[in-house]
Amino acid sequence: MPGPLFGYRIVDLTSNVSGPLATMILADQGAEVIKVESPGGDATRAGGSGRNGLTASFLNNNRNKRSIVLDLKKPAAVEVLLRLVAGADVFVQNFRPGVAERLGVGEDRVRAAAPRIVYVSISGFGEIGPYADRPAYDPVIQGFSGLATIQAGSDEARPRLLRTILPDKLIAITASQAITAALLARERSGEGQHVRLSMLEAVMAFLWPSDMGSQTFVGGEPARQEPLSQHDLIYQTADGYMTVAALTDRQWAGLARVVGHPEWICDARFATPALRQQNIEARLELTQQALLARPAAEWLDLLSAEGVPCGPVLTRNEVIRHRQLGALGLVVETEHPQAGRLRQARAAARFSRTPSEIRRGAPVLGEHTREILAELGCSRDEIAALLAEGAAVAAREPAAVAAADGK
């Protein structure tokens, strides 16, 4: 049975990661996603590790999509796009505010072609406010949102970036959920709507449940954020690293027994979760010193037997081969016609009746231009005229590519 979003068509004008990952999540869940690219293609097609002209970044954010190339600076290309939109359920763009309108694909014009469409605008800082027109990449949002100071541990320490593009990926997940919610609302009301979201909004909503407690009570905000412990929950053992998180009284008692320090259970400093947090430096230092006595694998077995949350600290090469991922079938291998054998994470959610699947690899630039134009009813002459004008661009035929490579 097809994925849960089978039958929905999404016109995707996004580039980089925030938009393409959002639409790939929906594509994995069965939606038909048509990626509309400029003649230069998505920026992630260039740079980074790659094979046979396709980068890992592009492959990992654009599978299960078809690609059509339209030069929206040409009126004929805009008309083609609007014909494509007329049969779509969702239109997604992540241009800076105002760009879509200048290109002729703002909400009013798109909705005129498709009155029930869900129109989605993804931005960095939002479409209003003093920062609305500013370009925003991941580190910019990490710094602005407070995430970099949270990562540092205190307001006085040097701010630190997460070494992953969390804002980009977080807004992608947020957008995919919002699009699905808007489609559900349309099923009930019969009306589409405009969904607006920004990286800044996604990150602030993400931080609040766990990291903004001191800012929650109005009038009680501290002048400076209380520093976190100098230790984190990564511990060194006799042969490597591991994690332990003993939060409850029962878990703390289990940890104390396993490491051979039952006196910690009766220590007044650690009698309650609140006191253990108050005395966090002493607690974590004692834990670290105790865990140096044995190899990580031994601690993991002993702590797990006591019900204490713990785990190994794995490298990227180790985690993809771990038996837990194998049991879940989380990492899959597929064959891409141009990039060769690929390893990727499958879609995270598992549906019992409508499973997600990888139906096709990420497309080469303009791979489906002719195919999509024909589906829109364009004749061969019309397609030839669009290509000759440069309003549309198609990938070279495989025979032409092979001939060029042989020269």
Stockholm file with secondary structure:
# STOCKHOLM 1.0

chainA/1-407         MPGPLFGYRIVDLTSNVSGPLATMILADQGAEVIKVESPGGDATRAGGSGRNGLTASFLNNNRNKRSIVLDLKKPAAVEVLLRLVAGADVFVQNFRPGVAERLGVGEDRVRAAAPRIVYVSISGFGEIGPYADRPAYDPVIQGFSGLATIQAGSDEARPRLLRTILPDKLIAITASQAITAALLARERSGEGQHVRLSMLEAVMAFLWPSDMGSQTFVGGEPARQEPLSQHDLIYQTADGYMTVAALTDRQWAGLARVVGHPEWICDARFATPALRQQNIEARLELTQQALLARPAAEWLDLLSAEGVPCGPVLTRNEVIRHRQLGALGLVVETEHPQAGRLRQARAAARFSRTPSEIRRGAPVLGEHTREILAELGCSRDEIAALLAEGAAVAAREPAAVAAADGK
#=GR chainA/1-407 SS CCCTTTTCEEEECCCTTHHHHHHHHHHHTTCEEEEEECTTCCGGGSSSSEETTEEHHHHTTCTTEEEEEECTTSHHHHHHHHHHHHTCSEEEECCCTTHHHHHTCSHHHHHHHCTTCEEEEEESSCSSSTTTTSCCCHHHHHHHHTHHHHHHSSSSSCCCCCSSCHHHHHHHHHHHHHHHHHHHHHHHHSCCCEEEEEHHHHHHHHHHHHHCGGGTSTTCCCSSCCCCCSCCSEEECSSSEEEECCCSHHHHHHHHHHTTCTHHHHCGGGSSHHHHHHTHHHHHHHHHHHHTTSCHHHHHHHHHHTTCCEEECCCHHHHTTCHHHHHHTCEEEEEETTTEEEEEECCSCCCSSSCCCCCSCCCCTTTTHHHHHHHTTCCHHHHHHHHHHTSEECCCCHHHHHHHHHC
#=GC SS_cons         CCCTTTTCEEEECCCTTHHHHHHHHHHHTTCEEEEEECTTCCGGGSSSSEETTEEHHHHTTCTTEEEEEECTTSHHHHHHHHHHHHTCSEEEECCCTTHHHHHTCSHHHHHHHCTTCEEEEEESSCSSSTTTTSCCCHHHHHHHHTHHHHHHSSSSSCCCCCSSCHHHHHHHHHHHHHHHHHHHHHHHHSCCCEEEEEHHHHHHHHHHHHHCGGGTSTTCCCSSCCCCCSCCSEEECSSSEEEECCCSHHHHHHHHHHTTCTHHHHCGGGSSHHHHHHTHHHHHHHHHHHHTTSCHHHHHHHHHHTTCCEEECCCHHHHTTCHHHHHHTCEEEEEETTTEEEEEECCSCCCSSSCCCCCSCCCCTTTTHHHHHHHTTCCHHHHHHHHHHTSEECCCCHHHHHHHHHC
//
